[in-house]
Amino acid sequence: MVMPGALRRLAAERRRQADRRFGARLLAATGVAAVAGVPFGLLVVLVEGQWRPLRRIDSGAARHLHEVAVQHPLWTGILHVLSDWVWDPVTLRTAVAAVTAWLLHRRAWRLAAWAAVTAVAGGLIGVLVKAVVERARPALEDPVAHAPGYSFPSGHAMTATTSFAVFLLVLLPLIPRRLRILCWCVALFSVVGVGFTRVALGVHWFSDVLGGWLLGLAVVALTTWAFETWRAETGQHPTPVTEGLEPELTEDAPER
């Protein structure tokens, strides 16, 4: 007969082993996303340079939206506020840092690690791909905005994708079910809106924004896989994405 104390020790050892594998998987997920992102970025740039339909989409969107921005200063001012303040990467990363600090306060250590790694990995991979691709930003007459650095992928679009994924997947358990669809809609609107503002202000091509969205989704998918695998190894039931990553967050000790 196995004594209760022995069972507790076995459970604790099982959790410690799962924690070690969780950390390794988070790092592996970051590496895989980085390796996958570089050739993806190079491929998109090559396609943009040689495939005429995509080039027409990029130049057409930039030209038409720029004409609207030049002719409507008030509209352009609103875009600047949204892009430079509301959806700015610094704003979103600060919010993610606040969520991560709150998770640490709640002693949700692993969920906090997931949020931090997802945000940091997204930022670092975006910088890496920009440095490798070295794509120039749109050069428009009478520009309404300027941005430093290279163009592909859009850092705003990538940060919005990873940040709003963190907000949703962490906070959904705390949100009443009747309001969750609204939260999904707000997140989707924000991610799409970020991309629109960057193209409309003439600081990114459409394919830059698309690349930022796709790379952001890749990072979220890989780090989420690492977290869900940890949950499975510690004997916790799998949960649908609509319930958040850790439904137990509503409890006093979410990660016993």
C-alpha positions in Angstrom: 0.0 0.0 0.0 1.4 3.4 -1.0 1.4 5.9 1.8 -0.1 9.4 1.3 3.3 11.0 1.9 4.9 8.9 -0.8 2.1 9.9 -3.2 2.7 13.5 -2.5 6.4 13.1 -3.1 5.8 11.4 -6.4 3.4 14.1 -7.5 5.9 16.8 -6.5 8.7 15.1 -8.4 6.5 14.7 -11.4 5.7 18.4 -11.3 9.4 19.3 -11.0 10.3 17.2 -14.0 7.4 18.8 -16.0 8.6 22.3 -15.0 12.1 21.6 -16.3 10.7 20.3 -19.6 8.3 23.3 -19.8 11.2 25.7 -19.6 13.1 23.8 -22.2 10.1 23.7 -24.5 9.6 27.5 -24.2 13.2 28.0 -25.3 12.8 25.5 -28.1 9.6 27.1 -29.3 11.3 30.5 -29.4 14.2 29.0 -31.4 11.9 27.2 -33.8 9.9 30.4 -34.4 13.1 32.4 -35.0 14.5 29.8 -37.5 11.1 29.6 -39.3 10.8 33.4 -39.4 14.0 34.2 -41.2 13.4 32.1 -44.3 9.8 33.1 -44.3 10.8 36.7 -44.3 13.3 36.2 -47.1 10.7 34.2 -49.1 8.1 37.0 -48.8 10.6 39.7 -49.9 11.7 37.6 -52.9 8.1 37.1 -53.8 7.4 40.8 -53.4 10.2 41.7 -55.7 9.4 39.2 -58.4 5.7 38.4 -58.3 3.8 41.2 -59.9 0.4 40.6 -58.3 1.7 41.1 -54.8 3.8 44.0 -55.8 0.7 45.7 -57.3 -1.2 45.0 -54.1 1.6 46.6 -52.0 2.0 49.7 -54.2 -1.7 50.1 -54.8 -2.7 50.0 -51.1 0.2 52.4 -50.2 -0.8 54.9 -53.0 -4.5 54.9 -52.4 -4.4 55.1 -48.6 -1.6 57.8 -48.7 -3.9 59.9 -51.0 -6.6 59.7 -48.4 -4.2 60.6 -45.6 -2.9 63.6 -47.4 -6.4 64.9 -48.2 -7.9 64.4 -44.7 -5.6 65.8 -42.0 -8.1 65.0 -39.2 -8.3 61.4 -40.2 -4.5 61.2 -40.4 -4.3 62.7 -36.9 -6.6 60.0 -35.5 -4.4 57.3 -37.2 -1.3 58.9 -35.5 -3.0 58.7 -32.1 -3.9 55.1 -32.6 -0.6 54.0 -34.0 1.8 56.1 -31.8 -0.1 55.9 -28.5 -3.0 53.4 -28.2 -1.5 50.6 -30.2 2.2 51.5 -29.9 4.5 48.6 -29.1 5.7 50.4 -25.9 2.2 50.7 -24.7 1.3 47.1 -25.4 4.5 45.7 -24.0 4.0 47.8 -20.8 0.5 46.3 -20.5 1.9 42.8 -21.0 4.5 43.5 -18.3 1.8 44.6 -15.9 -0.2 41.4 -16.6 2.9 39.3 -16.1 3.6 41.1 -12.7 0.0 40.4 -11.7 0.4 36.7 -12.5 3.6 36.6 -10.4 1.6 38.2 -7.6 -1.1 35.5 -8.0 1.7 32.9 -7.9 0.8 31.7 -11.5 4.5 31.2 -12.2 4.3 29.2 -15.3 1.6 31.3 -16.9 3.7 34.4 -16.2 6.7 32.7 -17.8 4.5 31.9 -20.9 3.3 35.5 -21.2 6.9 37.0 -20.8 8.5 34.6 -23.2 5.7 35.1 -25.8 6.1 38.9 -25.6 10.0 38.9 -25.6 10.3 36.2 -28.3 8.0 38.2 -30.5 10.0 41.3 -30.2 13.4 39.6 -30.6 12.3 37.6 -33.6 10.9 40.7 -35.3 14.2 42.5 -34.9 16.1 39.5 -36.2 14.0 39.2 -39.3 14.2 42.9 -40.0 18.0 42.8 -39.8 18.2 39.8 -42.1 15.7 41.0 -44.7 16.7 44.7 -44.7 13.7 45.8 -46.6 13.2 49.5 -47.2 10.1 51.3 -46.1 7.8 52.9 -48.7 9.1 56.2 -50.2 6.1 58.4 -50.8 5.9 62.0 -51.9 4.7 64.4 -49.2 4.8 61.7 -46.4 2.5 62.0 -43.4 4.6 59.9 -41.1 8.1 58.6 -40.7 9.5 55.5 -39.0 13.1 54.4 -38.4 14.6 51.1 -39.3 13.7 48.4 -41.8 10.2 47.6 -43.0 9.6 43.8 -42.9 7.9 42.6 -40.8 5.8 45.2 -39.2 6.8 45.4 -35.5 3.5 47.1 -34.6 1.5 44.2 -36.2 3.6 41.5 -34.6 3.5 43.1 -31.2 -0.2 43.6 -31.4 -0.7 39.9 -32.4 1.4 38.5 -29.5 0.1 41.1 -26.9 -3.6 40.7 -27.5 -3.1 36.9 -27.6 -1.5 37.2 -24.1 -4.4 39.4 -22.9 -7.0 37.0 -24.2 -5.4 33.7 -23.2 -4.5 34.9 -19.7 -7.6 36.9 -18.8 -10.5 34.9 -20.4 -11.1 32.8 -17.2 -11.8 36.0 -15.3 -14.3 37.4 -17.9 -18.0 36.5 -17.8 -19.0 34.2 -20.7 -21.5 36.7 -22.1 -18.6 39.2 -22.6 -16.0 36.9 -24.1 -17.2 37.3 -27.7 -16.8 41.1 -27.2 -13.3 40.6 -26.0 -12.4 38.5 -29.0 -13.9 41.2 -31.3 -11.9 44.0 -29.6 -8.7 42.0 -29.9 -9.3 41.2 -33.6 -10.3 44.8 -34.3 -7.1 46.0 -32.6 -4.8 43.6 -34.4 -6.3 44.4 -37.8 -6.5 48.1 -36.9 -2.8 48.3 -36.1 -2.0 46.9 -39.5 -4.3 49.3 -41.3 -2.8 52.4 -39.5 0.7 51.4 -40.5 -0.2 51.0 -44.2 -2.4 54.1 -44.2 0.4 56.2 -42.7 2.7 55.1 -45.4 5.4 53.5 -43.1 4.8 49.9 -44.1 3.8 47.8 -47.1 0.8 45.5 -46.8 3.0 42.5 -47.0 5.0 43.8 -44.0 1.8 43.8 -41.9 0.9 40.4 -43.2 4.3 39.1 -42.2 4.0 40.6 -38.7 0.6 38.9 -38.2 1.8 35.5 -39.4 5.1 35.6 -37.4 3.2 36.7 -34.3 0.7 33.9 -34.6 3.6 31.4 -35.1 5.2 32.6 -31.8 1.9 32.3 -29.9 1.2 28.9 -31.3 4.6 27.5 -30.4 4.7 28.9 -26.8 1.1 27.8 -26.3 2.1 24.3 -27.3 4.8 24.3 -24.7 2.4 25.4 -22.0 -0.3 23.0 -22.9 2.2 20.1 -23.0 3.2 21.1 -19.4 -0.4 21.0 -18.3 -0.8 17.5 -19.9 2.3 16.2 -18.2 1.1 17.4 -14.8 -2.2 15.6 -15.2 -4.4 18.6 -15.9 -7.2 18.4 -18.4 -6.8 20.0 -21.8 -8.9 23.2 -22.2 -10.3 24.8 -25.4 -8.7 28.1 -26.3 -12.0 29.9 -25.6 -11.5 29.1 -21.9 -8.0 30.6 -21.7 -4.8 28.8 -21.0 -5.3 28.4 -17.3 -9.0 28.2 -16.2 -7.8 27.6 -12.6 -6.7 31.3 -12.5 -9.9 32.1 -10.7 -8.8 30.0 -7.8 -6.7 31.2 -4.8 -3.8 28.9 -5.8 -4.0 28.4 -9.6 -0.7 26.4 -9.8 -0.6 24.1 -6.8 
